[in-house]
Amino acid sequence: MEFIPSHHPLTPPHTEEVRADWLRLLRSRRVGPTTFYRLMAEHGSARAAIEALPEVASKAGVRAYTVCPENVIETELRTARKIGARLVAVGEPAYPRLLAEIEDAPPLIWTLGDLSLFERPLVAVVGARNASSQGLRFARTLAEDLGAEGFGIVSGLARGIDGAVHRAALETGTIGVLAGGVNDIYPAANADIYKEMATRGIVMSEQPMGMKPFARHFPMRNRLVSGLARATIVVEAAAKSGSLLTAGNALEQGREVMAVPGHPFDGRAAGCNILLRDGAHLVRSARDVIDALAAASPMARTRVTDTRGATPIPSDPDAAGDPQSRARQKPSVDLSKVTALHDRILARIGGSDIPEDMLIREVGGDAEQVAGEILTLELTGRIARKSGGVLSLP
C-alpha cells in the first residue's frame, strides 16, 4: 500500500477549534510530525486521533497514557496572542512551499514577522559559532550580495556565522529558525537582531511557546533550516559540526549543498573541505551560488510515494470514513505473532540506524502491519526516530 508523505494532501484546519485540536495532538507525548501524520491518516481528524491515543498507547503497553491537557494548549495560544505570533499549518497558503515538501515537515509552525518572505527564493547560510574574522566577513558579504539579487537568507540565529548573515540580510530579508520556542531568545547575545527580525524578517519555530532549547532540539531545527531553502551554503565548519548535519539534511531533502573552501591547516574549514571533496558546489562569491542554482535541474513537484505501508492522507476529511466502522473491520490480533514481529523489527535495527522504508522491506510480510507496529514501538519508546525517517534503538 502506498504511503503519501506528510507534505501532500492534508486538509488544513478550517476553524480555530480544529487548529487547537491539531496543536493538542502534536503536543501530546511521543507524537512528533511523522506520528502526527500517521495518526491523522488512520483516524481522519485530530479530534478522532486524540480520542484514540490512550487506547493506541494501551495496546502498545503504555499504561496511564494521557494526551496533552486542554489548558496547556489554551496557555500556549494565549501566550502567542500576547506577542502577536501566528500559527501556520501545513497546507495553508502562508506555509513555506519548500518546507512542506520535506518528509517530516512540521504540521504547525509559530511565526513572527513578515510572512511574505516565505514566497521569496531562499538559501540557507550556516557555519561555525566560533568563526574566524575572515569567515564572518565573507559570510556578511555573501548574504548582502545574495540579498541584493533577490534571495532571502535562512539561518539558525546562533552565534558566529548565523548572526553575521542575519544582520547582513536585514534590509533584504532574512529568516531565523529557533531551536526553542519562538518567544525564547537564544542566545541572549542576539536579542537585538531577534527584535529586528520579528518585525522586518521572520522568526519561526516548531517548538511550544516558552520552550528552552535542549541539545535534541538543534538537529530538529537544522532540518527546517535546510528544508526552507533551495540550497544550503556552509561557510566554516569543523569536521564534526551541526553545520555538516544541516548539509546532510539538505542532501536528504534533495536540495543543493555548497561550501566555501578553506586552508587545510584550519580546523574550522575541515568540514567545508570534506563537503567539497564529496561533490558540494564550491562557493567563492554570490555569483557561484546563482550559477549553481541556475544549472541545477528543477526540483520535482510531483506527488511522491513509497512503500511505508501507512494509509494515504485523504484530501477530503470525509474520505477517511468512520473510525469506529474501520475499527470494527479490523481482525483480531494474535499477540504471539505481534511479539515475534516486534522482535524481528528490533533485531533488524540492531546497533545501527536504518531508514524506515528499508526496515519495512527487510522485515518482510504485510507492509501496513509492519508500519503499524513500528509506530507502536515508537510510542512505547523502544524505537527512536531521527531526522529523515531514520530509526534507531534509543
VEXFI-206947 format. One record per residue (C-alpha): residue number from 1; residue in one letter; x, y, z. Coordinates in pm, whole numbers, plus 32768, in hexadecimal, padded with zeros to 4 digits. Layout:
# residues N
[site NUM; "A"; [X; Y; Z]]
...
//
This chain:
# residues 394
[site 1; "M"; [8000; 8000; 8000]]
[site 2; "E"; [8083; 8157; 7FA9]]
[site 3; "F"; [80E9; 8255; 80AE]]
[site 4; "I"; [80B4; 83C0; 804E]]
[site 5; "P"; [81BB; 8497; 80FB]]
[site 6; "S"; [8151; 8598; 81F6]]
[site 7; "H"; [8173; 86C1; 810E]]
[site 8; "H"; [8050; 8660; 802C]]
[site 9; "P"; [7ED9; 8660; 8053]]
[site 10; "L"; [7E8A; 86B0; 81BF]]
[site 11; "T"; [7D63; 879B; 81D2]]
[site 12; "P"; [7DD3; 88C2; 82AC]]
[site 13; "P"; [7D02; 891D; 83DC]]
[site 14; "H"; [7BD3; 89ED; 837A]]
[site 15; "T"; [7B72; 8A69; 84D5]]
[site 16; "E"; [7C2F; 8ADA; 860B]]
[site 17; "E"; [7BA0; 89AE; 86C4]]
[site 18; "V"; [7C34; 88BD; 85C6]]
[site 19; "R"; [7D7D; 897F; 85CF]]
[site 20; "A"; [7D86; 894F; 874A]]
[site 21; "D"; [7D42; 87DA; 8717]]
[site 22; "W"; [7E6C; 87C3; 862A]]
[site 23; "L"; [7F48; 8870; 872B]]
[site 24; "R"; [7ECC; 8790; 8844]]
[site 25; "L"; [7F12; 8654; 877C]]
[site 26; "L"; [806D; 86D0; 871D]]
[site 27; "R"; [80C0; 8730; 8885]]
[site 28; "S"; [8059; 85DC; 890D]]
[site 29; "R"; [816B; 84FC; 8990]]
[site 30; "R"; [8236; 8443; 8888]]
[site 31; "V"; [8176; 84DD; 8767]]
[site 32; "G"; [8268; 857E; 8672]]
[site 33; "P"; [8224; 85E3; 8509]]
[site 34; "T"; [8234; 8484; 8476]]
[site 35; "T"; [8155; 83F1; 8583]]
[site 36; "F"; [8067; 8519; 855E]]
[site 37; "Y"; [8038; 84D8; 83EA]]
[site 38; "R"; [8010; 8365; 841D]]
[site 39; "L"; [7F08; 8396; 852A]]
[site 40; "M"; [7E51; 8490; 8450]]
[site 41; "A"; [7E59; 8398; 8330]]
[site 42; "E"; [7DD1; 8285; 840C]]
[site 43; "H"; [7CC3; 8348; 84C3]]
[site 44; "G"; [7C64; 845A; 83CF]]
[site 45; "S"; [7C72; 8584; 84BC]]
[site 46; "A"; [7D3D; 8606; 85E0]]
[site 47; "R"; [7C12; 85E7; 86CC]]
[site 48; "A"; [7BE2; 8478; 8672]]
[site 49; "A"; [7D57; 8437; 8694]]
[site 50; "I"; [7D5D; 84DC; 87EB]]
[site 51; "E"; [7C3D; 8401; 885E]]
[site 52; "A"; [7CEA; 82CA; 87DA]]
[site 53; "L"; [7E45; 8314; 8868]]
[site 54; "P"; [7E15; 8281; 89C5]]
[site 55; "E"; [7D95; 813B; 892F]]
[site 56; "V"; [7EB0; 8133; 8830]]
[site 57; "A"; [7FAA; 8167; 894A]]
[site 58; "S"; [7F00; 8062; 8A25]]
[site 59; "K"; [7F13; 7F5C; 8913]]
[site 60; "A"; [8081; 7FB4; 88F2]]
[site 61; "G"; [80B4; 7F6E; 8A65]]
[site 62; "V"; [80C2; 80D7; 8ADE]]
[site 63; "R"; [7FF9; 80F9; 8C1C]]
[site 64; "A"; [7F41; 8230; 8C8F]]
[site 65; "Y"; [7F8A; 82EA; 8B4B]]
[site 66; "T"; [7EEA; 8442; 8B40]]
[site 67; "V"; [7ED9; 8534; 8A1E]]
[site 68; "C"; [7F4A; 869B; 8A41]]
[site 69; "P"; [7E54; 8750; 8B2B]]
[site 70; "E"; [7D74; 8856; 8A8C]]
[site 71; "N"; [7DE5; 8962; 8B83]]
[site 72; "V"; [7F4D; 893B; 8B08]]
[site 73; "I"; [7EDA; 898A; 89A6]]
[site 74; "E"; [7E07; 8AAE; 8A20]]
[site 75; "T"; [7F39; 8B3F; 8AD1]]
[site 76; "E"; [8012; 8B17; 899A]]
[site 77; "L"; [7F0F; 8BC0; 88BD]]
[site 78; "R"; [7EDD; 8CD8; 89B9]]
[site 79; "T"; [8055; 8D16; 89CC]]
[site 80; "A"; [8068; 8D22; 8852]]
[site 81; "R"; [7F52; 8E25; 883F]]
[site 82; "K"; [800D; 8F04; 8935]]
[site 83; "I"; [8146; 8F12; 885E]]
[site 84; "G"; [808F; 8F15; 8710]]
[site 85; "A"; [810E; 8DC2; 869A]]
[site 86; "R"; [8057; 8D10; 8581]]
[site 87; "L"; [8023; 8B98; 8573]]
[site 88; "V"; [8041; 8B19; 840E]]
[site 89; "A"; [7FCE; 89BB; 83AE]]
[site 90; "V"; [8056; 88E4; 8296]]
[site 91; "G"; [7F74; 8908; 816A]]
[site 92; "E"; [7F23; 8A75; 81AB]]
[site 93; "P"; [7F91; 8B79; 80A9]]
[site 94; "A"; [807C; 8C1F; 81A3]]
[site 95; "Y"; [8137; 8ADB; 81EB]]
[site 96; "P"; [8292; 8AD7; 8143]]
[site 97; "R"; [8272; 8A11; 8000]]
[site 98; "L"; [83C9; 896B; 8006]]
[site 99; "L"; [83AB; 8913; 8177]]
[site 100; "A"; [8262; 8863; 812F]]
[site 101; "E"; [831C; 877E; 8040]]
[site 102; "I"; [8402; 86DE; 8143]]
[site 103; "E"; [839A; 858E; 81CB]]
[site 104; "D"; [837C; 85F6; 8338]]
[site 105; "A"; [82F9; 8757; 8304]]
[site 106; "P"; [8270; 87E8; 8448]]
[site 107; "P"; [80F3; 87E5; 843D]]
[site 108; "L"; [80EF; 8936; 84F1]]
[site 109; "I"; [81EC; 8A4F; 8510]]
[site 110; "W"; [81E6; 8B88; 85E7]]
[site 111; "T"; [8251; 8CC0; 852D]]
[site 112; "L"; [829B; 8E2D; 856E]]
[site 113; "G"; [82D8; 8F32; 8461]]
[site 114; "D"; [8297; 8F62; 82EF]]
[site 115; "L"; [821F; 8E13; 8269]]
[site 116; "S"; [8233; 8E8C; 8100]]
[site 117; "L"; [83A8; 8E39; 8119]]
[site 118; "F"; [834B; 8CC9; 8100]]
[site 119; "E"; [82E9; 8D0E; 7F96]]
[site 120; "R"; [8449; 8D80; 7F39]]
[site 121; "P"; [8558; 8C97; 7EB5]]
[site 122; "L"; [8614; 8C2E; 7FEF]]
[site 123; "V"; [8775; 8BB5; 8033]]
[site 124; "A"; [87FC; 8B42; 8183]]
[site 125; "V"; [894F; 8BC0; 81F9]]
[site 126; "V"; [89E0; 8B0E; 8329]]
[site 127; "G"; [8B30; 8AE2; 83CF]]
[site 128; "A"; [8C05; 8AE0; 8506]]
[site 129; "R"; [8BA4; 8B8E; 8646]]
[site 130; "N"; [8D15; 8BC9; 8688]]
[site 131; "A"; [8D4E; 8C5E; 852F]]
[site 132; "S"; [8E8A; 8D0B; 84BA]]
[site 133; "S"; [8E89; 8E7C; 8463]]
[site 134; "Q"; [8EB8; 8E20; 82F5]]
[site 135; "G"; [8D97; 8D2C; 8306]]
[site 136; "L"; [8CB2; 8E31; 83A1]]
[site 137; "R"; [8D16; 8F33; 829E]]
[site 138; "F"; [8CD8; 8E43; 817F]]
[site 139; "A"; [8B87; 8DD8; 8212]]
[site 140; "R"; [8B12; 8F41; 822D]]
[site 141; "T"; [8B7D; 8F92; 80C9]]
[site 142; "L"; [8AD9; 8E56; 8043]]
[site 143; "A"; [8990; 8EA1; 80F7]]
[site 144; "E"; [898E; 900B; 8082]]
[site 145; "D"; [89D4; 8FAD; 7F19]]
[site 146; "L"; [88D4; 8E94; 7F10]]
[site 147; "G"; [87D5; 8F79; 7FB3]]
[site 148; "A"; [8816; 9080; 7EA8]]
[site 149; "E"; [87CA; 8F74; 7DA2]]
[site 150; "G"; [8675; 8F31; 7E3E]]
[site 151; "F"; [86C2; 8E06; 7F1D]]
[site 152; "G"; [8647; 8DE6; 8082]]
[site 153; "I"; [874D; 8D66; 8178]]
[site 154; "V"; [86F7; 8C4C; 826A]]
[site 155; "S"; [87C8; 8BF0; 8399]]
[site 156; "G"; [87AC; 8B7B; 8500]]
[site 157; "L"; [87D7; 8CBF; 85C7]]
[site 158; "A"; [8905; 8C2D; 867A]]
[site 159; "R"; [8A4D; 8CDE; 86C7]]
[site 160; "G"; [8B59; 8D03; 85BE]]
[site 161; "I"; [8AFE; 8CD3; 8451]]
[site 162; "D"; [8986; 8CC3; 8493]]
[site 163; "G"; [8979; 8E13; 853F]]
[site 164; "A"; [8A5D; 8EB1; 843A]]
[site 165; "V"; [8982; 8E4F; 8313]]
[site 166; "H"; [8841; 8EB3; 83C3]]
[site 167; "R"; [88C9; 900D; 840A]]
[site 168; "A"; [894F; 9034; 82A8]]
[site 169; "A"; [8801; 8FCF; 820F]]
[site 170; "L"; [8718; 909D; 82EC]]
[site 171; "E"; [86D3; 919C; 81DC]]
[site 172; "T"; [8692; 909A; 80CC]]
[site 173; "G"; [85E4; 8F85; 8190]]
[site 174; "T"; [8651; 8E79; 8285]]
[site 175; "I"; [85AD; 8D56; 833E]]
[site 176; "G"; [8625; 8CCC; 848B]]
[site 177; "V"; [85C2; 8B6F; 84FE]]
[site 178; "L"; [85D0; 8B3F; 8676]]
[site 179; "A"; [861A; 89FB; 872E]]
[site 180; "G"; [853D; 8A67; 8851]]
[site 181; "G"; [83F2; 8B1E; 885C]]
[site 182; "V"; [83BD; 8C44; 8775]]
[site 183; "N"; [83AB; 8D2A; 88A5]]
[site 184; "D"; [84EE; 8CA8; 8941]]
[site 185; "I"; [8619; 8D7A; 88D2]]
[site 186; "Y"; [8748; 8C95; 88BA]]
[site 187; "P"; [885E; 8CED; 88CF]]
[site 188; "A"; [881B; 8E2A; 8993]]
[site 189; "A"; [8935; 8ED8; 88D6]]
[site 190; "N"; [8855; 8ED9; 87A3]]
[site 191; "A"; [8733; 8F8C; 884E]]
[site 192; "D"; [8760; 90C2; 8776]]
[site 193; "I"; [8755; 9008; 862C]]
[site 194; "Y"; [8633; 8F33; 86AA]]
[site 195; "K"; [8561; 906A; 86EA]]
[site 196; "E"; [85AD; 90F3; 8590]]
[site 197; "M"; [855E; 8FA8; 84E6]]
[site 198; "A"; [8418; 8F7E; 85A8]]
[site 199; "T"; [8392; 90AC; 84EC]]
[site 200; "R"; [8458; 90D4; 83A8]]
[site 201; "G"; [84C1; 8F6B; 8370]]
[site 202; "I"; [8434; 8E23; 83F2]]
[site 203; "V"; [8478; 8D65; 8532]]
[site 204; "M"; [83DF; 8C09; 853B]]
[site 205; "S"; [83DC; 8AC8; 8606]]
[site 206; "E"; [8321; 8980; 861D]]
[site 207; "Q"; [8353; 896E; 8797]]
[site 208; "P"; [8254; 89D7; 88A0]]
[site 209; "M"; [824A; 8B3B; 891E]]
[site 210; "G"; [834F; 8B76; 8A2A]]
[site 211; "M"; [840B; 8A32; 89E6]]
[site 212; "K"; [857B; 8A4E; 8A45]]
[site 213; "P"; [8658; 89A8; 893F]]
[site 214; "F"; [86F5; 885C; 89A1]]
[site 215; "A"; [8805; 87A5; 88E2]]
[site 216; "R"; [8708; 86C7; 8831]]
[site 217; "H"; [8654; 87F7; 87A3]]
[site 218; "F"; [8777; 8874; 86D1]]
[site 219; "P"; [877D; 8752; 85D6]]
[site 220; "M"; [8605; 877F; 85B6]]
[site 221; "R"; [863A; 88F2; 8575]]
[site 222; "N"; [8749; 88A8; 8474]]
[site 223; "R"; [865F; 87DC; 8396]]
[site 224; "L"; [8577; 890B; 8383]]
[site 225; "V"; [8694; 89F6; 8326]]
[site 226; "S"; [86EF; 891A; 81FD]]
[site 227; "G"; [8585; 88C5; 81B3]]
[site 228; "L"; [8525; 8A2F; 817B]]
[site 229; "A"; [8636; 8A6B; 807A]]
[site 230; "R"; [8693; 8A09; 7F18]]
[site 231; "A"; [87FF; 89EB; 7F86]]
[site 232; "T"; [88C9; 89D7; 80C7]]
[site 233; "I"; [8A16; 8A8F; 80C4]]
[site 234; "V"; [8B18; 8A36; 81D0]]
[site 235; "V"; [8C11; 8B4E; 820D]]
[site 236; "E"; [8CE7; 8ABA; 8324]]
[site 237; "A"; [8CB8; 8970; 83D9]]
[site 238; "A"; [8D89; 8879; 8499]]
[site 239; "A"; [8D98; 870F; 8427]]
[site 240; "K"; [8C8A; 86B7; 8523]]
[site 241; "S"; [8B92; 87D3; 8545]]
[site 242; "G"; [8A25; 882C; 8538]]
[site 243; "S"; [8A5F; 88DF; 83EF]]
[site 244; "L"; [8AC3; 8797; 834B]]
[site 245; "L"; [8985; 86FB; 83D6]]
[site 246; "T"; [88C1; 8812; 8331]]
[site 247; "A"; [8975; 87CB; 81EA]]
[site 248; "G"; [8921; 865B; 8213]]
[site 249; "N"; [87B4; 86B4; 8243]]
[site 250; "A"; [87C0; 8783; 8105]]
[site 251; "L"; [8843; 8658; 8042]]
[site 252; "E"; [8730; 8578; 80CE]]
[site 253; "Q"; [862F; 867D; 806F]]
[site 254; "G"; [86AC; 868F; 7F09]]
[site 255; "R"; [8738; 87EF; 7F2A]]
[site 256; "E"; [8883; 887F; 7EB4]]
[site 257; "V"; [89B0; 887E; 7F9F]]
[site 258; "M"; [8AC2; 8983; 7F7C]]
[site 259; "A"; [8BFB; 89D1; 8042]]
[site 260; "V"; [8D07; 8ADB; 8061]]
[site 261; "P"; [8E69; 8A4B; 804A]]
[site 262; "G"; [8F66; 8A86; 815C]]
[site 263; "H"; [90D1; 8A47; 81AF]]
[site 264; "P"; [911E; 88D7; 81F8]]
[site 265; "F"; [91C8; 8939; 8340]]
[site 266; "D"; [9096; 89F3; 83C0]]
[site 267; "G"; [8FB4; 890A; 8488]]
[site 268; "R"; [8E8F; 89F6; 8450]]
[site 269; "A"; [8EA6; 89AB; 82DB]]
[site 270; "A"; [8EC2; 8830; 82FC]]
[site 271; "G"; [8D4C; 87F3; 82D7]]
[site 272; "C"; [8D30; 88D3; 81A4]]
[site 273; "N"; [8E58; 8829; 80FF]]
[site 274; "I"; [8DBC; 86D4; 8143]]
[site 275; "L"; [8C78; 8747; 809D]]
[site 276; "L"; [8D39; 87C7; 7F6F]]
[site 277; "R"; [8DF8; 8681; 7F53]]
[site 278; "D"; [8CAC; 85C9; 7F52]]
[site 279; "G"; [8C13; 869A; 7E3D]]
[site 280; "A"; [8B82; 87D7; 7ED7]]
[site 281; "H"; [8B7F; 890F; 7DFD]]
[site 282; "L"; [8CA8; 89F1; 7E40]]
[site 283; "V"; [8C48; 8B53; 7EA9]]
[site 284; "R"; [8D31; 8C7D; 7E80]]
[site 285; "S"; [8C23; 8D84; 7E56]]
[site 286; "A"; [8AAC; 8DB2; 7E2A]]
[site 287; "R"; [8ADD; 8D7B; 7CB4]]
[site 288; "D"; [8B49; 8C13; 7CF3]]
[site 289; "V"; [8A07; 8BD8; 7DB6]]
[site 290; "I"; [892C; 8C72; 7CAB]]
[site 291; "D"; [89D7; 8BB3; 7B92]]
[site 292; "A"; [89BC; 8A66; 7C4D]]
[site 293; "L"; [8849; 8A99; 7C90]]
[site 294; "A"; [880E; 8AFA; 7B26]]
[site 295; "A"; [88BF; 89C0; 7AAE]]
[site 296; "A"; [880B; 88D8; 7BA1]]
[site 297; "S"; [86E7; 8817; 7B15]]
[site 298; "P"; [8596; 8892; 7B98]]
[site 299; "M"; [852E; 87DE; 7CD3]]
[site 300; "A"; [8410; 86ED; 7C9D]]
[site 301; "R"; [82BA; 876B; 7CFE]]
[site 302; "T"; [8201; 8629; 7CB9]]
[site 303; "R"; [814F; 8554; 7DB8]]
[site 304; "V"; [824C; 8469; 7E58]]
[site 305; "T"; [81F6; 8310; 7ED6]]
[site 306; "D"; [82AF; 81F4; 7F7B]]
[site 307; "T"; [8260; 80AC; 8025]]
[site 308; "R"; [8254; 8101; 8194]]
[site 309; "G"; [8105; 805C; 81C1]]
[site 310; "A"; [803D; 8177; 825D]]
[site 311; "T"; [7EE6; 81DE; 81E6]]
[site 312; "P"; [7EEA; 8308; 80F4]]
[site 313; "I"; [7E7D; 844F; 818E]]
[site 314; "P"; [7D36; 84B0; 80E0]]
[site 315; "S"; [7D09; 8608; 8046]]
[site 316; "D"; [7B9F; 85FA; 80B4]]
[site 317; "P"; [7B77; 85B9; 822B]]
[site 318; "D"; [7A31; 8500; 81E7]]
[site 319; "A"; [7AEF; 840C; 810A]]
[site 320; "A"; [7B92; 837B; 8240]]
[site 321; "G"; [7A4B; 82D6; 829F]]
[site 322; "D"; [79C9; 8283; 83F7]]
[site 323; "P"; [7AE6; 8221; 84E3]]
[site 324; "Q"; [79FB; 8146; 85AB]]
[site 325; "S"; [798B; 8086; 8477]]
[site 326; "R"; [7AF7; 8056; 8413]]
[site 327; "A"; [7B44; 7FD6; 856F]]
[site 328; "R"; [7A28; 7ED9; 8556]]
[site 329; "Q"; [7AC0; 7E54; 8415]]
[site 330; "K"; [7C14; 7E10; 84AE]]
[site 331; "P"; [7C60; 7C9F; 84E8]]
[site 332; "S"; [7CB8; 7C1B; 863F]]
[site 333; "V"; [7E27; 7C2D; 869A]]
[site 334; "D"; [7F03; 7AFF; 86E2]]
[site 335; "L"; [7FE0; 7B85; 87FA]]
[site 336; "S"; [80EC; 7A7C; 87C6]]
[site 337; "K"; [810F; 7AE4; 8658]]
[site 338; "V"; [811C; 7C54; 86B9]]
[site 339; "T"; [822F; 7C0C; 87B6]]
[site 340; "A"; [82F1; 7B48; 86B1]]
[site 341; "L"; [82CA; 7C6A; 85BC]]
[site 342; "H"; [834A; 7D5E; 86C4]]
[site 343; "D"; [8479; 7C7F; 86F9]]
[site 344; "R"; [84C1; 7C78; 8582]]
[site 345; "I"; [84A5; 7DF3; 8567]]
[site 346; "L"; [858B; 7E31; 8690]]
[site 347; "A"; [8684; 7D2D; 8616]]
[site 348; "R"; [8695; 7DD3; 84BF]]
[site 349; "I"; [86E6; 7F23; 855D]]
[site 350; "G"; [87EF; 7E8B; 863E]]
[site 351; "G"; [8907; 7F7B; 868B]]
[site 352; "S"; [88F1; 804B; 854E]]
[site 353; "D"; [87FA; 814A; 84C8]]
[site 354; "I"; [8718; 80E6; 83A8]]
[site 355; "P"; [861D; 81A5; 82CD]]
[site 356; "E"; [84B6; 813E; 8311]]
[site 357; "D"; [846A; 80D3; 81AC]]
[site 358; "M"; [859E; 7FF2; 81A7]]
[site 359; "L"; [853D; 7F5E; 82F8]]
[site 360; "I"; [83DF; 7F0C; 8277]]
[site 361; "R"; [846F; 7E60; 8144]]
[site 362; "E"; [856C; 7D98; 820E]]
[site 363; "V"; [8470; 7D26; 8313]]
[site 364; "G"; [838A; 7CAD; 81FC]]
[site 365; "G"; [821F; 7C46; 8215]]
[site 366; "D"; [80FA; 7D35; 820D]]
[site 367; "A"; [818C; 7E97; 81ED]]
[site 368; "E"; [805D; 7F3C; 8292]]
[site 369; "Q"; [8076; 7E5B; 83C3]]
[site 370; "V"; [81EE; 7E91; 83E3]]
[site 371; "A"; [81C2; 800B; 83CC]]
[site 372; "G"; [80B5; 7FFF; 84D8]]
[site 373; "E"; [8190; 7F39; 85C6]]
[site 374; "I"; [82B2; 8028; 8588]]
[site 375; "L"; [81C7; 813B; 8600]]
[site 376; "T"; [816F; 8069; 8732]]
[site 377; "L"; [82DF; 8038; 8787]]
[site 378; "E"; [831C; 81AB; 8757]]
[site 379; "L"; [81FE; 8209; 8842]]
[site 380; "T"; [8287; 811D; 894B]]
[site 381; "G"; [83E3; 81B3; 892E]]
[site 382; "R"; [8487; 8073; 88AC]]
[site 383; "I"; [84DC; 811C; 8761]]
[site 384; "A"; [855F; 827E; 872F]]
[site 385; "R"; [851D; 8344; 85F2]]
[site 386; "K"; [8621; 842F; 8564]]
[site 387; "S"; [8614; 8531; 8450]]
[site 388; "G"; [85C2; 84AD; 82F7]]
[site 389; "G"; [84F7; 8381; 8371]]
[site 390; "V"; [8629; 82C9; 83F8]]
[site 391; "L"; [85E4; 81D6; 8518]]
[site 392; "S"; [86CD; 8166; 862D]]
[site 393; "L"; [86C8; 80C7; 8783]]
[site 394; "P"; [86AF; 81D1; 8898]]
//
